[in-house]
Structures are given as structure tokens and as C-alpha cells.
Amino acid sequence: MTDRRVLVAAAGALSFVAMLDMNIVNVALADISTGLHVSAATAQWAALGYQLPVVALLLPVGRRLDGAGTRTALLAATAAFATCGVLAALAPWAAWLIAARVGQGVCAAVLFVLMPVLVIRAVRPEARGRAMSVPATLGPLGAMTGPAVGGLLLDHLGWRWVFLVKLPFCLPALVLAWRAMPDDGPLRAPDRRFWADTLLVGGGLAALLLALTVGAGRPAWALLALTSLVPLWWWLRGPGGRPVTGVLRAAGLFRAHGAVLALATAFAAMHYVVALHLQQDEGVSATATGLTVLAFPLGMALAGPLGGRLADRYGLRPLAVTGAALTAAGLLLLLPLGDAWSPPDVAWRLALAGLGMGLNGGPAQALVMSAAPPERAATVGSTVQVARSLGFTLGPALATAAWALAASGAGARAGLLLAAAAACLAVPLLALPGRPGAAVPEPTTDTVPT
């Protein structure tokens, strides 16, 4: 195998823009509401219209892209993602904008699935730690810098530029992938199995996301969250879900997926609690809060490349465990602060947690993808992204619940305790290798029983 490192750069750029789009639009919702003369609830679908297809389509897309058609899918998704961004920027009314955002979400689901596959195929096995650290670091950095970048664009250029800022990243990535990515066959057209999977797992995950975001703090929405489990359970027990769980069981990847879910939950809960407590309870300005929280991605950016190099030298699992332990230590150190927080005291602890996430991200992703059967790499790539996406959604929802249930004045501590506990859970999940099960099951037929 010869290295095609330009594909790693393309994967990093696409991971950055796909995650950037998760958060950058949130700061523009008020301006969109005013500019298009719609309600705030309608404007919110500019964000939800992107997030729902991403979560809903990850698993069906992963199964569909196993084995062939990844080059065609990547090129088409990248070009369509950029095109939908332009259409969103030109939107004369809300329905146009929401449709463009749904299109971007569909494309982003394909990109999220293919990023780890692209990297794992681009380099030799001994360089996978360094290579995987590129998208594993740039993706979360895109999510965290989204609000800051969006704010600058709103202040100086207007809300429409929020949808155009990704173009300088998409176009070079498209050219690099076109030139360097080998042809692996035509893209398989969606069949009845794909649409059945999309209806069951996509509908269930989308309903769960809505219940945890739109319905946060509203007890009646808990019913929707419970209802969403029915199609997911049906899918897991059917011909769509059994091959997915079979792959994870055969490769011993359930614990690693649990660690990804736990760390994503810890990160999202921490980010929510720290920002809210600093501004609401400590009276810290929005600017000072933003600079304080920035310590986390700065630590992550510094440690990401180092973590990949050390993983290639000393092993993927030791670095993934070390990173998770540092993240847990940084979050645990926030607990003794009590009620008197100062930005410097919080910042260095967040920096330590960010260093841990940087050390963990690439090695943990490479650990999972290296254990995946080559013919099922897209499926495993999609399951990792589902675990991470659910963690990002669960974190704030669980932190909100912990805050509400805590005694008066102890809400922030309860939320941070939840975040720290989730990070601590990731350490043994990564330290103990999963037990491989039976051989990887053969793919099911593409027809749906009637």
C-alpha cells in the first residue's frame, strides 16, 4: 500500500466543515428569523433541518457504502454539500432555506461515514494514529469554533455568509479527492432494504434527537423519546440491524463504542454547564466566557498531532486510555471549585481536559477502524459517528436534568459530576479490550420480506 496523505488532508477539511455546520447556524437564527420574516420556531429548522438527516441516515448510508462506490459517493456528497450551501445563502424564503439545509444534512451524513474510511485506506497501518488524528481533531474544533466564526460573520457580513464560509474548504477537498482517491466501483442505488433501514433507524433516531433538543425540559416530550425506542428495537432485531451488531460483536468493538459515547457525552455536558454557570451564576461576560471555554479546543489542537505520533510509536490503546484519563482528570478538578469560579481557574482545567481529548481522538478512532473488517469499514464508520452524535445530544440533555434535580445552588456541580462520571467510564471501556465474538455475519439480502 502506498500512502495517499493528501486524502488525509481532504478528510480533515471535510470533517471540519461538516462539524462547523452543526453549530455555526445556531448563532444566526435570530437574524434569519428577522431577515426572512418568520417565527423563531420556524427559523430553528435551519439548524434542525441539517442535524436530523445527519443522525437519521448515518447507519443506512454506512451499510449502503460497504464495499464499493465510496469515491463516487464522496465526490457527489462534497459537491452537493457545497451547492446546497450556496442555495441556502440565496434563499428568498424559509421553505427554500430549510430544503437546502436538509440537502446539506443528507450530504453530511455521507461525509461523516466516509471520513474514517478514507483515512484508514489512505495510509499504511503503522501511520494510522497520526492520520486519524487529523479529522478526529479538526472535526471537534469545527464544532467548537462554529459559534465564534458565525458571530464574526453576522457582525460584519450578514447571516447569508454563514452558509458560504465552508466553500473555501470544500472545493480544495473535492479536487484532492478527485485526483488521489482510487476508483472502487459504481455507487449502488438505494433499494428496499435501504429505505426500510432509513424508516426504522432514521425515524427512531430523529425522534430521539427532537425529544432531547426541542423537548428539553418539557416532560410531555419524554413520551416521544420512549416512542422512538420502538422502531430502533425493531430494527436491531430485524435483517437491517443484525448484521451491524454482528460486525461489532465479531470485532469486539462494543466497549470502544461505549467509550466514544461516554466521552462525547462528557464533552457536551461540560461545555453546556461551564458556559451557563459562568454567565448565569458568576456574572462573567460573554466574551470572557468564550475565551475561557476556548481553552478546551486549544488544548485539543495542541495534543491531537502529538497523540497520533505517540500512538504510532507506543500503540493505539495506551494513548487512547491515557487521553481519556486526562480528560476525566480535568473534569474532576472542576468539582472542588465550589461556587466561586474564576475564568483562569476554569481555563487551565479545561485545557487539561482538552489535551486529553486531543490525545484520545485519533488513536481511539484508529483503534476502532483498524479492528473493522475491510468489507464493513463504512458500517463501522457509521456506528462510531452515531455514538458520537448521540453523545453530543445526550450531554446537554442529561446535564439539564441533573441541574434541575439538584438542590438549590448545586446545579452546576451536579452537571459537572455527570460529565466527569461519563469521562471516567470511558477509561475502563478503552483499557479492557473487547472480546471478539463469532465470525462476521454475511450481508443480508437487499430485499425486505413481505
PEDASUL-V179382 format. One record per pair of residues at least 24 apart in sequence whose C-alpha atoms are under 7 Angstrom apart, sorted by the first residue. I is the first residue (numbers start at 1). GAP is how many residues later the second one is. If there is no record, write none. Layout:
i->I gap->GAP
i->I gap->GAP
This chain:
i->1 gap->123
i->2 gap->121
i->3 gap->119
i->3 gap->120
i->3 gap->121
i->4 gap->118
i->4 gap->119
i->4 gap->176
i->5 gap->117
i->5 gap->118
i->6 gap->170
i->7 gap->111
i->7 gap->112
i->7 gap->115
i->7 gap->169
i->7 gap->170
i->7 gap->173
i->8 gap->111
i->8 gap->114
i->8 gap->123
i->10 gap->163
i->10 gap->166
i->10 gap->167
i->11 gap->104
i->11 gap->107
i->11 gap->108
i->11 gap->124
i->12 gap->122
i->12 gap->123
i->12 gap->126
i->13 gap->156
i->13 gap->160
i->14 gap->156
i->14 gap->159
i->15 gap->100
i->15 gap->120
i->15 gap->123
i->15 gap->124
i->16 gap->122
i->16 gap->123
i->16 gap->125
i->16 gap->126
i->17 gap->125
i->17 gap->149
i->18 gap->90
i->19 gap->120
i->19 gap->121
i->19 gap->123
i->19 gap->124
i->20 gap->122
i->20 gap->123
i->20 gap->126
i->22 gap->29
i->22 gap->121
i->23 gap->120
i->23 gap->123
i->23 gap->124
i->24 gap->122
i->24 gap->123
i->24 gap->125
i->24 gap->126
i->24 gap->138
i->25 gap->125
i->25 gap->137
i->27 gap->120
i->27 gap->123
i->27 gap->124
i->28 gap->126
i->28 gap->131
i->31 gap->128
i->32 gap->127
i->36 gap->57
i->36 gap->58
i->45 gap->53
i->46 gap->51
i->46 gap->52
i->46 gap->55
i->49 gap->49
i->49 gap->52
i->49 gap->53
i->49 gap->56
i->50 gap->51
i->50 gap->52
i->50 gap->54
i->50 gap->55
i->51 gap->54
i->52 gap->154
i->53 gap->49
i->53 gap->52
i->53 gap->53
i->54 gap->51
i->54 gap->52
i->54 gap->54
i->54 gap->55
i->55 gap->150
i->55 gap->151
i->55 gap->331
i->55 gap->334
i->56 gap->142
i->56 gap->145
i->56 gap->146
i->56 gap->147
i->56 gap->149
i->56 gap->150
i->57 gap->52
i->57 gap->141
i->57 gap->145
i->58 gap->51
i->58 gap->55
i->58 gap->324
i->58 gap->328
i->59 gap->320
i->59 gap->323
i->59 gap->324
i->60 gap->134
i->60 gap->137
i->60 gap->138
i->61 gap->49
i->62 gap->51
i->62 gap->316
i->62 gap->317
i->62 gap->319
i->62 gap->320
i->63 gap->315
i->63 gap->316
i->65 gap->313
i->66 gap->309
i->66 gap->310
i->66 gap->311
i->66 gap->312
i->66 gap->313
i->67 gap->308
i->67 gap->309
i->68 gap->116
i->68 gap->117
i->68 gap->118
i->68 gap->119
i->69 gap->115
i->69 gap->116
i->69 gap->117
i->69 gap->118
i->69 gap->119
i->70 gap->114
i->71 gap->110
i->71 gap->112
i->71 gap->113
i->72 gap->114
i->72 gap->115
i->73 gap->114
i->74 gap->37
i->75 gap->99
i->75 gap->103
i->77 gap->30
i->77 gap->33
i->77 gap->34
i->78 gap->92
i->78 gap->96
i->80 gap->27
i->81 gap->26
i->82 gap->85
i->82 gap->88
i->85 gap->78
i->85 gap->79
i->86 gap->77
i->86 gap->78
i->88 gap->75
i->89 gap->71
i->89 gap->72
i->89 gap->74
i->89 gap->75
i->112 gap->273
i->113 gap->265
i->113 gap->268
i->113 gap->269
i->114 gap->264
i->114 gap->267
i->116 gap->265
i->117 gap->260
i->117 gap->261
i->117 gap->264
i->126 gap->186
i->127 gap->185
i->128 gap->184
i->128 gap->238
i->129 gap->179
i->129 gap->180
i->129 gap->182
i->129 gap->183
i->129 gap->187
i->129 gap->233
i->129 gap->234
i->129 gap->237
i->130 gap->175
i->130 gap->178
i->130 gap->179
i->130 gap->182
i->132 gap->230
i->132 gap->233
i->132 gap->234
i->133 gap->171
i->133 gap->172
i->133 gap->175
i->133 gap->228
i->133 gap->229
i->133 gap->230
i->136 gap->225
i->136 gap->226
i->137 gap->163
i->137 gap->164
i->137 gap->167
i->137 gap->221
i->137 gap->224
i->141 gap->156
i->144 gap->153
i->191 gap->255
i->192 gap->254
i->192 gap->255
i->192 gap->256
i->193 gap->253
i->193 gap->254
i->193 gap->255
i->197 gap->43
i->200 gap->31
i->200 gap->32
i->200 gap->35
i->201 gap->30
i->201 gap->31
i->201 gap->34
i->204 gap->24
i->204 gap->25
i->204 gap->27
i->204 gap->28
i->209 gap->184
i->212 gap->181
i->212 gap->185
i->216 gap->181
i->239 gap->205
i->243 gap->198
i->243 gap->200
i->244 gap->135
i->246 gap->194
i->246 gap->195
i->247 gap->193
i->247 gap->194
i->249 gap->187
i->249 gap->188
i->250 gap->186
i->250 gap->187
i->250 gap->188
i->250 gap->189
i->250 gap->190
i->251 gap->120
i->251 gap->121
i->251 gap->185
i->251 gap->186
i->252 gap->182
i->252 gap->183
i->252 gap->184
i->252 gap->185
i->253 gap->115
i->253 gap->181
i->254 gap->180
i->255 gap->174
i->255 gap->175
i->255 gap->179
i->256 gap->112
i->256 gap->173
i->256 gap->174
i->257 gap->127
i->257 gap->130
i->258 gap->171
i->259 gap->167
i->259 gap->170
i->259 gap->171
i->260 gap->127
i->260 gap->128
i->261 gap->126
i->261 gap->127
i->261 gap->129
i->261 gap->130
i->262 gap->129
i->262 gap->160
i->262 gap->161
i->262 gap->163
i->262 gap->164
i->263 gap->159
i->263 gap->160
i->263 gap->163
i->264 gap->124
i->264 gap->127
i->264 gap->128
i->265 gap->126
i->265 gap->127
i->265 gap->129
i->265 gap->130
i->265 gap->154
i->265 gap->157
i->266 gap->129
i->266 gap->153
i->266 gap->154
i->266 gap->156
i->266 gap->157
i->268 gap->124
i->268 gap->127
i->268 gap->128
i->269 gap->126
i->269 gap->127
i->269 gap->130
i->269 gap->146
i->269 gap->150
i->270 gap->146
i->270 gap->149
i->272 gap->124
i->273 gap->139
i->273 gap->142
i->273 gap->143
i->277 gap->135
i->282 gap->59
i->292 gap->51
i->292 gap->55
i->293 gap->54
i->295 gap->52
i->295 gap->55
i->295 gap->56
i->296 gap->54
i->296 gap->55
i->296 gap->57
i->296 gap->58
i->297 gap->57
i->298 gap->53
i->299 gap->52
i->299 gap->53
i->299 gap->55
i->299 gap->56
i->300 gap->54
i->300 gap->55
i->300 gap->57
i->300 gap->58
i->301 gap->57
i->303 gap->52
i->303 gap->55
i->303 gap->56
i->304 gap->54
i->304 gap->55
i->307 gap->51
i->307 gap->52
i->307 gap->53
i->308 gap->54
i->308 gap->55
i->311 gap->52
i->316 gap->47
i->316 gap->48
i->316 gap->51
i->317 gap->46
i->317 gap->50
i->317 gap->113
i->319 gap->40
i->319 gap->41
i->319 gap->44
i->320 gap->39
i->320 gap->40
i->320 gap->43
i->320 gap->44
i->321 gap->106
i->321 gap->109
i->321 gap->110
i->323 gap->33
i->323 gap->34
i->323 gap->36
i->323 gap->37
i->324 gap->32
i->324 gap->33
i->324 gap->36
i->324 gap->99
i->324 gap->102
i->324 gap->103
i->325 gap->99
i->325 gap->102
i->326 gap->26
i->326 gap->27
i->326 gap->30
i->327 gap->25
i->327 gap->26
i->327 gap->27
i->327 gap->29
i->327 gap->30
i->327 gap->96
i->328 gap->25
i->328 gap->92
i->328 gap->95
i->328 gap->96
i->329 gap->24
i->331 gap->89
i->332 gap->88
i->335 gap->78
i->335 gap->81
